[in-house]
Amino acid sequence: MARLLRIDASARLHGSHSREIADYFQTRWLQQHPDDEVVARNLLRDPVPHIEDATISGFYTPASEHDAGLKTATALSDQLIEELMSSDLLLISTPMYNFSLPSVLKAWVDQIVRIGYTFNFDPDTGFTGLVQGKRAVVVTATGAVFSNPAMSAFNYLDPYLRTLLGFLGITDSHFVSVEGTTTDEAAMENSKRAAREAIDHYILKTA
């Protein structure tokens, strides 16, 4: 039995294209892996607070030296990192907001990117990701068609998440995109159809 950690970042509870396709992925995945466990974190219903001064201090203070205040300040980070490290597959569903990721997803990122826990640094060898042996699937939804060469330079969402995952040690990542959600409805439906087909192919390939 494996564990799927799902992170949803859309501000929409209804009509979210990224969540719709992530639902499809989860359904198809569980059809192939019925004994797997799903841990879901909806960042709209259960938002992650931004890190604060005490949080940062706790990140850079050895756990053995944490007082009650620092333990409290890093408790959520501990929980979120444990969710990530105990998972086998990370599923992120997110829209693009203003060419990049929603602030709620960035808040989650800032809580789980933590030295000594999800990455290390050595002056001689540089950075090493500690979140290894896992896979990630990222479902994105964009208002425009960023696969169009004229728009691709404005896409800071996919490159950021791909870089982040690699930095943490997750080198096996797969991106599925729904494009044109605010432009042409027929094109969007075609994009959704292609996304579902890509998911079917991915799940059959990894079964």
C-alpha atoms as a printed R data frame, in Angstrom:
    type eleno elety resid chain resno       x      y       z
1   ATOM     1    CA   MET     A     1   0.000  0.000   0.000
2   ATOM     2    CA   ALA     A     2   1.294  3.442  -0.951
3   ATOM     3    CA   ARG     A     3   0.287  6.916   0.149
4   ATOM     4    CA   LEU     A     4  -0.787  9.753  -2.136
5   ATOM     5    CA   LEU     A     5  -0.448 13.272  -0.734
6   ATOM     6    CA   ARG     A     6  -2.770 15.666  -2.545
7   ATOM     7    CA   ILE     A     7  -2.371 19.446  -2.329
8   ATOM     8    CA   ASP     A     8  -5.131 21.643  -3.842
9   ATOM     9    CA   ALA     A     9  -4.412 25.359  -4.275
10  ATOM    10    CA   SER     A    10  -7.344 26.788  -6.243
11  ATOM    11    CA   ALA     A    11  -9.316 29.635  -4.669
12  ATOM    12    CA   ARG     A    12 -12.454 28.137  -6.213
13  ATOM    13    CA   LEU     A    13 -14.456 25.508  -4.368
14  ATOM    14    CA   HIS     A    14 -16.705 25.097  -7.408
15  ATOM    15    CA   GLY     A    15 -15.715 25.317 -11.044
16  ATOM    16    CA   SER     A    16 -12.012 24.733 -10.440
17  ATOM    17    CA   HIS     A    17 -10.468 23.239 -13.563
18  ATOM    18    CA   SER     A    18  -7.266 22.154 -11.819
19  ATOM    19    CA   ARG     A    19  -9.235 20.406  -9.071
20  ATOM    20    CA   GLU     A    20 -11.499 18.731 -11.630
21  ATOM    21    CA   ILE     A    21  -8.557 17.140 -13.419
22  ATOM    22    CA   ALA     A    22  -6.894 16.233 -10.100
23  ATOM    23    CA   ASP     A    23 -10.153 14.507  -9.107
24  ATOM    24    CA   TYR     A    24  -9.929 12.529 -12.325
25  ATOM    25    CA   PHE     A    25  -6.333 11.571 -11.563
26  ATOM    26    CA   GLN     A    26  -7.210 10.477  -8.028
27  ATOM    27    CA   THR     A    27 -10.170  8.395  -9.226
28  ATOM    28    CA   ARG     A    28  -8.153  6.679 -11.937
29  ATOM    29    CA   TRP     A    29  -5.205  6.139  -9.589
30  ATOM    30    CA   LEU     A    30  -7.371  4.460  -6.950
31  ATOM    31    CA   GLN     A    31  -8.944  2.264  -9.588
32  ATOM    32    CA   GLN     A    32  -5.477  0.915 -10.314
33  ATOM    33    CA   HIS     A    33  -4.307  1.049  -6.666
34  ATOM    34    CA   PRO     A    34  -7.439  0.459  -4.534
35  ATOM    35    CA   ASP     A    35  -5.472 -0.162  -1.335
36  ATOM    36    CA   ASP     A    36  -3.588  3.126  -1.485
37  ATOM    37    CA   GLU     A    37  -4.213  5.844   1.098
38  ATOM    38    CA   VAL     A    38  -4.971  9.447   0.158
39  ATOM    39    CA   VAL     A    39  -4.000 12.347   2.429
40  ATOM    40    CA   ALA     A    40  -5.661 15.517   1.119
41  ATOM    41    CA   ARG     A    41  -4.858 19.093   2.047
42  ATOM    42    CA   ASN     A    42  -7.152 21.751   0.592
43  ATOM    43    CA   LEU     A    43  -5.301 25.032   0.992
44  ATOM    44    CA   LEU     A    44  -8.491 27.056   0.533
45  ATOM    45    CA   ARG     A    45 -10.431 25.322   3.301
46  ATOM    46    CA   ASP     A    46  -7.364 24.847   5.488
47  ATOM    47    CA   PRO     A    47  -4.909 27.620   4.573
48  ATOM    48    CA   VAL     A    48  -1.301 27.398   5.666
49  ATOM    49    CA   PRO     A    49  -0.108 30.563   7.429
50  ATOM    50    CA   HIS     A    50   2.892 32.449   6.131
51  ATOM    51    CA   ILE     A    51   6.139 31.860   7.962
52  ATOM    52    CA   GLU     A    52   7.040 34.444  10.596
53  ATOM    53    CA   ASP     A    53  10.181 35.558  12.374
54  ATOM    54    CA   ALA     A    54   9.871 32.837  15.014
55  ATOM    55    CA   THR     A    55   9.338 30.210  12.320
56  ATOM    56    CA   ILE     A    56  12.537 31.188  10.547
57  ATOM    57    CA   SER     A    57  14.430 31.230  13.848
58  ATOM    58    CA   GLY     A    58  13.162 27.730  14.546
59  ATOM    59    CA   PHE     A    59  14.253 26.528  11.112
60  ATOM    60    CA   TYR     A    60  17.833 27.594  11.790
61  ATOM    61    CA   THR     A    61  18.009 26.511  15.436
62  ATOM    62    CA   PRO     A    62  18.821 22.860  16.217
63  ATOM    63    CA   ALA     A    63  15.739 20.997  17.438
64  ATOM    64    CA   SER     A    64  17.573 20.105  20.654
65  ATOM    65    CA   GLU     A    65  17.729 23.835  21.457
66  ATOM    66    CA   HIS     A    66  14.081 24.650  20.779
67  ATOM    67    CA   ASP     A    67  12.239 26.267  23.636
68  ATOM    68    CA   ALA     A    68   8.455 26.156  23.907
69  ATOM    69    CA   GLY     A    69   8.073 29.154  21.596
70  ATOM    70    CA   LEU     A    70  10.194 27.710  18.811
71  ATOM    71    CA   LYS     A    71   8.486 24.334  19.116
72  ATOM    72    CA   THR     A    72   5.152 26.044  18.622
73  ATOM    73    CA   ALA     A    73   6.461 28.150  15.731
74  ATOM    74    CA   THR     A    74   7.710 25.085  13.824
75  ATOM    75    CA   ALA     A    75   4.952 22.621  14.750
76  ATOM    76    CA   LEU     A    76   3.002 23.102  11.527
77  ATOM    77    CA   SER     A    77   6.154 22.814   9.432
78  ATOM    78    CA   ASP     A    78   6.945 19.553  11.223
79  ATOM    79    CA   GLN     A    79   3.469 18.239  10.412
80  ATOM    80    CA   LEU     A    80   3.549 19.262   6.748
81  ATOM    81    CA   ILE     A    81   7.019 17.818   6.251
82  ATOM    82    CA   GLU     A    82   5.946 14.549   7.873
83  ATOM    83    CA   GLU     A    83   3.007 14.381   5.456
84  ATOM    84    CA   LEU     A    84   5.376 14.870   2.538
85  ATOM    85    CA   MET     A    85   8.102 12.502   3.698
86  ATOM    86    CA   SER     A    86   5.635  9.706   4.477
87  ATOM    87    CA   SER     A    87   4.038  9.907   1.027
88  ATOM    88    CA   ASP     A    88   5.018  7.996  -2.087
89  ATOM    89    CA   LEU     A    89   3.284 10.189  -4.661
90  ATOM    90    CA   LEU     A    90   2.693 13.945  -4.451
91  ATOM    91    CA   LEU     A    91  -0.276 15.318  -6.399
92  ATOM    92    CA   ILE     A    92  -0.440 19.108  -6.669
93  ATOM    93    CA   SER     A    93  -3.374 20.824  -8.370
94  ATOM    94    CA   THR     A    94  -2.994 24.539  -8.917
95  ATOM    95    CA   PRO     A    95  -4.173 27.327 -11.168
96  ATOM    96    CA   MET     A    96  -1.843 29.978 -12.504
97  ATOM    97    CA   TYR     A    97  -2.472 33.375 -10.916
98  ATOM    98    CA   ASN     A    98  -0.766 36.320 -12.587
99  ATOM    99    CA   PHE     A    99   1.811 34.116 -14.333
100 ATOM   100    CA   SER     A   100   2.818 32.244 -11.161
101 ATOM   101    CA   LEU     A   101   1.511 30.172  -8.265
102 ATOM   102    CA   PRO     A   102  -1.231 31.145  -5.776
103 ATOM   103    CA   SER     A   103  -0.002 32.608  -2.508
104 ATOM   104    CA   VAL     A   104  -1.580 29.732  -0.537
105 ATOM   105    CA   LEU     A   105   0.621 27.254  -2.389
106 ATOM   106    CA   LYS     A   106   3.696 29.430  -1.843
107 ATOM   107    CA   ALA     A   107   2.885 29.486   1.883
108 ATOM   108    CA   TRP     A   108   2.853 25.660   1.890
109 ATOM   109    CA   VAL     A   109   6.145 25.622   0.004
110 ATOM   110    CA   ASP     A   110   7.768 27.971   2.499
111 ATOM   111    CA   GLN     A   111   6.757 25.673   5.367
112 ATOM   112    CA   ILE     A   112   8.142 22.482   3.815
113 ATOM   113    CA   VAL     A   113  11.392 23.769   2.272
114 ATOM   114    CA   ARG     A   114  13.532 23.465   5.387
115 ATOM   115    CA   ILE     A   115  17.238 22.899   5.810
116 ATOM   116    CA   GLY     A   116  18.110 19.660   7.546
117 ATOM   117    CA   TYR     A   117  14.668 18.241   6.816
118 ATOM   118    CA   THR     A   118  13.922 18.457   3.099
119 ATOM   119    CA   PHE     A   119  17.310 19.691   1.857
120 ATOM   120    CA   ASN     A   120  20.867 20.036   3.042
121 ATOM   121    CA   PHE     A   121  23.731 22.336   2.116
122 ATOM   122    CA   ASP     A   122  27.420 21.571   2.084
123 ATOM   123    CA   PRO     A   123  29.946 24.277   1.135
124 ATOM   124    CA   ASP     A   124  31.894 21.769  -0.941
125 ATOM   125    CA   THR     A   125  29.077 19.902  -2.682
126 ATOM   126    CA   GLY     A   126  26.258 22.448  -2.615
127 ATOM   127    CA   PHE     A   127  22.586 21.613  -2.120
128 ATOM   128    CA   THR     A   128  21.173 18.108  -1.731
129 ATOM   129    CA   GLY     A   129  17.467 17.312  -1.774
130 ATOM   130    CA   LEU     A   130  16.292 14.958   0.958
131 ATOM   131    CA   VAL     A   131  12.823 14.187  -0.436
132 ATOM   132    CA   GLN     A   132  13.986 11.263  -2.528
133 ATOM   133    CA   GLY     A   133  12.416  8.106  -3.914
134 ATOM   134    CA   LYS     A   134   9.095  9.830  -4.589
135 ATOM   135    CA   ARG     A   135   7.114 10.864  -7.646
136 ATOM   136    CA   ALA     A   136   5.092 13.988  -8.281
137 ATOM   137    CA   VAL     A   137   2.204 14.816 -10.588
138 ATOM   138    CA   VAL     A   138   1.346 18.482 -11.034
139 ATOM   139    CA   VAL     A   139  -1.988 19.516 -12.564
140 ATOM   140    CA   THR     A   140  -2.092 23.151 -13.665
141 ATOM   141    CA   ALA     A   141  -4.850 25.302 -15.136
142 ATOM   142    CA   THR     A   142  -4.142 28.516 -17.014
143 ATOM   143    CA   GLY     A   143  -6.412 31.168 -18.445
144 ATOM   144    CA   ALA     A   144  -4.302 31.644 -21.577
145 ATOM   145    CA   VAL     A   145  -2.568 29.076 -23.757
146 ATOM   146    CA   PHE     A   146   0.996 29.185 -22.480
147 ATOM   147    CA   SER     A   147   2.154 26.376 -24.757
148 ATOM   148    CA   ASN     A   148   1.862 29.001 -27.475
149 ATOM   149    CA   PRO     A   149   5.434 30.236 -28.109
150 ATOM   150    CA   ALA     A   150   4.223 33.835 -27.919
151 ATOM   151    CA   MET     A   151   3.060 33.230 -24.316
152 ATOM   152    CA   SER     A   152   5.589 30.723 -23.003
153 ATOM   153    CA   ALA     A   153   7.922 33.385 -21.622
154 ATOM   154    CA   PHE     A   154   5.149 34.464 -19.225
155 ATOM   155    CA   ASN     A   155   4.810 31.016 -17.663
156 ATOM   156    CA   TYR     A   156   6.591 31.162 -14.309
157 ATOM   157    CA   LEU     A   157   4.404 28.461 -12.752
158 ATOM   158    CA   ASP     A   158   5.658 25.281 -14.389
159 ATOM   159    CA   PRO     A   159   9.392 26.184 -14.297
160 ATOM   160    CA   TYR     A   160   9.149 27.212 -10.647
161 ATOM   161    CA   LEU     A   161   7.431 24.008  -9.514
162 ATOM   162    CA   ARG     A   162   9.704 21.826 -11.627
163 ATOM   163    CA   THR     A   163  12.782 23.533 -10.148
164 ATOM   164    CA   LEU     A   164  11.383 23.306  -6.622
165 ATOM   165    CA   LEU     A   165  10.618 19.606  -6.874
166 ATOM   166    CA   GLY     A   166  14.064 18.879  -8.279
167 ATOM   167    CA   PHE     A   167  15.690 20.953  -5.548
168 ATOM   168    CA   LEU     A   168  13.910 18.849  -2.918
169 ATOM   169    CA   GLY     A   169  15.041 15.630  -4.582
170 ATOM   170    CA   ILE     A   170  11.872 14.726  -6.527
171 ATOM   171    CA   THR     A   171  13.266 14.257 -10.008
172 ATOM   172    CA   ASP     A   172  10.404 12.064 -11.267
173 ATOM   173    CA   SER     A   173   7.754 14.718 -11.928
174 ATOM   174    CA   HIS     A   174   4.974 14.787 -14.505
175 ATOM   175    CA   PHE     A   175   3.024 17.911 -15.493
176 ATOM   176    CA   VAL     A   176  -0.522 17.928 -16.869
177 ATOM   177    CA   SER     A   177  -1.965 21.236 -18.049
178 ATOM   178    CA   VAL     A   178  -5.424 22.575 -18.833
179 ATOM   179    CA   GLU     A   179  -5.048 25.728 -20.924
180 ATOM   180    CA   GLY     A   180  -7.287 28.475 -22.228
181 ATOM   181    CA   THR     A   181  -9.812 28.386 -19.386
182 ATOM   182    CA   THR     A   182 -10.765 32.053 -19.940
183 ATOM   183    CA   THR     A   183 -10.571 32.112 -23.728
184 ATOM   184    CA   ASP     A   184 -12.220 29.602 -26.033
185 ATOM   185    CA   GLU     A   185 -14.520 27.017 -24.397
186 ATOM   186    CA   ALA     A   186 -14.058 24.455 -27.161
187 ATOM   187    CA   ALA     A   187 -10.278 24.747 -26.920
188 ATOM   188    CA   MET     A   188 -10.480 24.358 -23.142
189 ATOM   189    CA   GLU     A   189 -12.568 21.189 -23.442
190 ATOM   190    CA   ASN     A   190 -10.062 19.805 -25.917
191 ATOM   191    CA   SER     A   191  -7.316 20.636 -23.453
192 ATOM   192    CA   LYS     A   192  -9.181 18.818 -20.672
193 ATOM   193    CA   ARG     A   193  -9.663 15.805 -22.901
194 ATOM   194    CA   ALA     A   194  -5.942 15.752 -23.643
195 ATOM   195    CA   ALA     A   195  -5.179 16.082 -19.936
196 ATOM   196    CA   ARG     A   196  -7.369 13.090 -19.087
197 ATOM   197    CA   GLU     A   197  -5.732 11.058 -21.837
198 ATOM   198    CA   ALA     A   198  -2.291 12.006 -20.531
199 ATOM   199    CA   ILE     A   199  -3.336 10.877 -17.057
200 ATOM   200    CA   ASP     A   200  -4.631  7.556 -18.379
201 ATOM   201    CA   HIS     A   201  -1.320  7.009 -20.162
202 ATOM   202    CA   TYR     A   202   0.696  7.942 -17.066
203 ATOM   203    CA   ILE     A   203  -1.263  5.608 -14.779
204 ATOM   204    CA   LEU     A   204  -1.076  2.690 -17.187
205 ATOM   205    CA   LYS     A   205   2.660  3.298 -17.584
206 ATOM   206    CA   THR     A   206   3.260  3.348 -13.834
207 ATOM   207    CA   ALA     A   207   0.841  0.562 -12.869
